[in-house]
Each structure stands twice: as structure tokens, then as C-alpha cells.
Amino acid sequence: MERQEFGYARSYFYVRALGLLALCTFVVFFLAVQTVTPAEWLAVIGAILVAYIVIVGLSPLLTKHVLLRSRLILRQGWYFRTIIPLDATESIGPWDGDPKRGLRISSARHILYVVGSGENLVSIRLREARRFPQVLFLRAKEIVFDVDDRDAFLTAIEGRLSAGPATRAHKVHIPPPEKRRSLPPIQPERADADFRR
């Protein structure tokens, strides 16, 4: 089974990026026109706002969720990435409800929302609650996210789960070159030297 990528809805992130761009443009324009702000300060504030727009506003348009043989990597831009081993899940299935958009957590219900749309939602219930540093290290036992094609995603998950647990790779110690034993050199003067080439 190979790596599969699943996109998610982008319309929420387009609107958010445009809103952030308009807000940041207004702030810089206000500081430049209405106040006596040094040009260096405007440049620094502008650079910070541009970095914020790129990371929070535009980066969700560039990432996708990735399903591997034994784990799922959920992404939302460059600011959220989590790896969920499939054997650490209690259940995976469709989710119907009204989610919070963006990256949000419901600390009362212990649900992490990684959502860009209210359609094609999938829920992953974890065996144990875990902390997520992207939402102030709060705990969540369930993750709700959206994908472009929920049926294809759930079919791919079923295929991974029915294949059984993936075999874990073991590390093999390879000693450095100076500690490796080398084979004795071929001795050309021997009677069978022609056969050893």
C-alpha cells in the first residue's frame, strides 16, 4: 500500500486569507498616514504582518492530509501537523454535526477540529487522549477533520486496517568503516588466482 494524499476544502481559507490581507493593509496604511511612525518601524511591522499572512492565511492552501501504511498525517497549513498511528485509534468514521472552522478545540467535549468545511467530515476517536501543542497543549480524545472525498478516504482506511498491523522496521547497527572487518586481499601469485576474479 502506498502513500495517498487527501485534500480538504479551501474556500474558508481563501476568505480568511483575503480578510487578513485587508486587515493588515488597513493597519499599515493607518500607521503610515495617521501617525508619525518611523519608516523602519513600518517596515518591521509590515514584514511581521506579511509573515503572518503567509503562514496563517496562505499555507493551508498548500497542504493535504496523508495516509500511509500504518499512520495518518493530518495537516492544516504549516502551523498544524500531527501523526496518528492507526493502531492508536479506537474508531474512524463519518461525522455529522456543525463543526468549528479552522483549528479549534472544544475543551469541554475534548474534540479537536481541523476543519475547512462543514461537509465530508471524518472523526477519529483515539484510544487515549493526547495533547496538541498547536492548541496550547490541551487534550483531545477525538479529532474531526474534512476531506474532499470522504468515501474514498474511508475505503482507504478500511483497506489499511483490514491488512493488519504493519511490521515495524528494526534498526540495524552498521559500524563505522574503521571498525569493520575487511576481507583479505586477493593474492595474485596463488595457483587459483584466475578463478577468484
N, C-alpha and C positions, 0 to 999 in steps of 0.2 A: 504494500500500500504506500502510495506516495503522498507527498505534500499537496494539500488542497487549500486554496485561498477562497475566502468568502467575504465579499464586500458588504457594506451596510449603507443605509440611506444617508444621503449627503445634503438634502435640502435644508435641514436645521442648521448645518454648519456653514452653508452659503449665507444664510440670513444672519447668523451670528458674526461671520467674518465681515460682512458689509456694515453691520451695526457697530462693531468695534472700530472699523476704519473710519466711519463717520464721527464717532465719539472722539477718537484720538485726533483726527483732523481738527475738530472743533476746539479741543483743549490746546493744541499747539497754536492755532490761529488766535485764540483768546489771549494766550500768554504773549504772543508776538505783538498784537495790536493794542490790547487794553492795559498791559502792564509794562513796566520798564524792566524787562528781563534781558540779561546779557546773552549775547549770541551763543556763547559756549554752553550756557545752561539750556538754551533751546535745543542745541544740537544733542546734548546728552539726553534730555527728556524725549526728544524725537527718536533717538536710537533705541531707548528703552521701550517706547511705545511700538516701534516697528518690530522689535524682537517679540514683544507680547502678541502682536497681531499674527506674526508668522507662526509662533508656537501654539497659541490657543485658537486662532482663527483659521489658519490655512492648513496646518499639519493634519487635522482629521480628514482632509480631502485626499491625503496621500497614503493612508494605511488601510490594511484589511485584516480580518481575523484569519488565523492559520490553523489548520487541523493537520497534525502529524500522526504517526502511527500510534503513539501512546499518550499524547497530550494535546491540549488545545491552547493556543496563544491568542488571548484577546487583546486587541489594540484599539485605542482611540487617540489618534494623533501621536505626537512624540511625548506627550505627558502621561499616558497611561499604557502600561503593558503588564500583563500578568500571565503566568504559565500555570495551567491547571492540568495535573496528571489525570487521565481518565479513570484510573483506579482509585482516585481520591473523591470521586463523585458518587453521590447517593442516587440521584436521578437526573436525567436530562430529557426535557420535553418542551412542548409548546407552552407559551404563557399568554394568557388573555387578561388584560387589565389596562388601566391607564397609568403608564409609567411616567417617571420624571425624566425630562430630556437632558442630554449631556451626561456628565459624570457626576452622579449624586449617590448619596447613601441615605437610607431610611434606618436610622439607628434604633427606632422602636421596633421595626419589623425585621431588622438585620438583613436587609436586601440592598445590594449594590446595583445601581442602574448604570449601564454603559450603553446608552440608547441615543439614536439619532432620529428615530421614527416610532410611531405607535403601532406599526404593522410588522408582521413577521417576527414576533418576539419569541425568544427562546429562554428558558430558565434552566440554570444548573444549580442543583442543591448539593452542597458539599457535605462530606461525612462529618467534618469538624469545621467550626467557624475559624476563619483566619483573618489576619489584619492586612489592611491595604494602605501602604504609605501615601498613596496619592490622595486619599481622603482622610488625612490626619490620623492615620494608624487605627481607624475604627474597625470593628469586627463586622463581618458579614458571613452568613451561612448560605445565602442564596445570591446568585448573580443573574441579572436579567439583561439581555442584550438583543440587538436586532441584526438580522442578516437579510440579504437581498432575496434569497431563495430558501425559505425555511424547510420545505420538503426535501430538497437536495441535501441540505445540511444535516437534517435528522437521519436521512438514509445513510449518509457517510458516517455519522456517529454510530449507527446500528452496526454497520459493517466493521468498524474498529472494535466495538465491544464484543461482537459475536466471534471475532477472530481470536479472542482470548488475550491474556496478558502478554505484553511484549517482553521478549527476552532482554534482560538488562546487559549492557555492554560491560565487560570487565577490563580494567586497566592492566596492561602488560608492561612490566618493567623492562626497559631497554637500557642497559648500562652504557655509560659514555664510551666513546671509541677507545680511549686509552686503557679501559678496564676489560674490553672484550678480548677473548682469546682469538688469535688468528690461526688460520690453517697453516701447516708447514709449507714452505715453498716447494714448487716442483723442481726436482733435481734432473737437469737435462743429461747428466752422464749416466744415468741408470739405464739398464737394458730395456725396460718397458716405458721409456720416456715418450716414445712416439704415440703410445696408446693413451697417455694421460692428458693430451691436449684437449 
